[in-house]
Amino acid sequence: MSSAKATGREETVCSIARTLEVVGDKWTLLILREAALRRVTRFADFRRELGIAPDLLTGRLGSLVDEGIMEKRPYREPGSRTRYSYHLTPAGEELRLILAALQQWGDVHRTPARGPAHLRRSAAGGRPVSVAFVDDAGTVLPVTDVEFAPSQGLAR
């Protein structure tokens, strides 16, 4: 449940602000990175990969489930109790685009000395992939050629 709903405040019209209410902290984005890029699903694996405190991980995974970004699935190892794995929903899979855009920006503007940790490639042919603005005719536009115009949703 978004914080606007939880507090009774009026919901913000800004899509960026609403999105940040759900995925706007470092740990949440890193959990999503592990789920989207490395296909991590188990609590212990998230903990090991991220070095995150269990209470923080529990809270962030719970929020992602509540927001419909991840779903919880039970599993049971032989001789162990039932545990849960966490899988991206279709809405969560769509966040791969945001993660790729953040990665692309970081590769250009915050390049580590040894190069990027992951490369974006097409699944079919292994060709390099870039995140870009594409208009309704399929034309890729330079970032400087895109403007954000107010919509009717902004009017009160």
N, C-alpha and C positions, 0 to 999 in steps of 0.2 A: 504494500500500500504506500503510495507516495506521501511525502510529508505534508503536502498541501491538504490531502484528504484526511490525514491523521490529525492535523491541528485545526481543521475547519476553515483554514485560510482560503481565499479565492485562488483558484488555479491560475498559474501564470500562462500567458499566451505564448511566450517564447519557447520554442521547441528545444533550443539548446539548454536553457535553464531547467526545463522539465526532464531532459535526458540526464543532465548532471545530478539531479536529485537521486537518480537511480544508480548511475555508474561513475559518478564524479569524484571518487577518491582513489588514491594510489592502490590500495589493496584490492579493491573491486576490479580495477582494470588489470592488475596482475593475475588475479584469479581467472578473469576472462581470457587473458593471453594464454595461460596454461591450458585452459579448456579448448580454445579455438585453434591455437597453433600447434600444441603438443598433444592434444586429445586426452589430457589428464581428466580423470573422472572421480577418483577416490580421495577421500578426506586425507588419509595418510600421505598420499602422493602430493597433494597440494601443499601440505605442511612441509614435506621434505624439500620440494622444489623451491618454495617461497621463504621458508624459515619464519613463517607467520605463527603468532601465538594461537593456540587452539580456540580460545574464546573469540578472538577477532575473526578467525576463519569461520567458525560456527555462525556468527552474526552476519557476515557478508554472504555466505552461502544461503542462509535463511532469507535474507533480503532478495537475493537473485531468484530464489524459488518463488517468494511471495509476489514478485514483479513479473513472473512469467518468462524470465530470461533463461532459467535453468529448471530442470525437473529432477526430482528425487526418485531414485529407483532402488528397491531393496535388492540385496544380494547376500549370499551366505557362503563363506568358505567352509569346507568340510571340518567339522569339529568346533566351529566358532559360532558366535551369536550373529543374528541378522544385523547387517550394516547397510549403509546407503551410499550409492554413487550419484554423482551429479552430472547431468548431461544438458548440453545446450538445446533449447527449444528452437523452432524456426526463427523466433524473434532474436534469440541469442546468437544464432548463426549469422544473422544479418549484421550483428555488431562486428563481425570479422572485417567488414569494410572500414569501420572506424579504427579498429586496431591496425589495419594495413596502412591507413592514412597517417596515423601517428608514427608507425614504423618508418614509412617512407620519409616523413619530415625529419625524423631522428637520424636516418641514414644520411641525409643531405646536410643537416645543420648541426648535428651532434655526433658525428662519425667517430666511432672508437678507432684507436690506432690499428687494431687487428682486423677491422672491417665489420660488417653487419653480422649479427647472430643468425639471421634467417634471410633467405632470398624468396621473393614472391615469384612463383612460376605457375604456368598453366598446368593443370592436372593432365590434360591430354598430350600435349607436345613438349612440355617442359620449357616453353618460351618465357622470357622475362615478362612480368606483369607490373603495370603501374596503376596507381589510383589516380583518377582524373575526373574533371567535370565533363559530362557528355550531354549535348543538347538533344532535343526530341527528334532531330534528324540523324543522330548518331555521330555528330561531329565532336571531336575532342577539342575543348577550349582551353586556352591558357588561363591560369588562375586570375590574372589581371583583367581578363575579359568577362568576368562573372561579377554581377552585382546582386545584392540582396534588396529586393523591392518590398515595401510594406504590402500586406495582403488585407483582405476584408476582416480577417481574424484579429487584426491589430486594433480595429475601430471598436469603440465601446458605446 
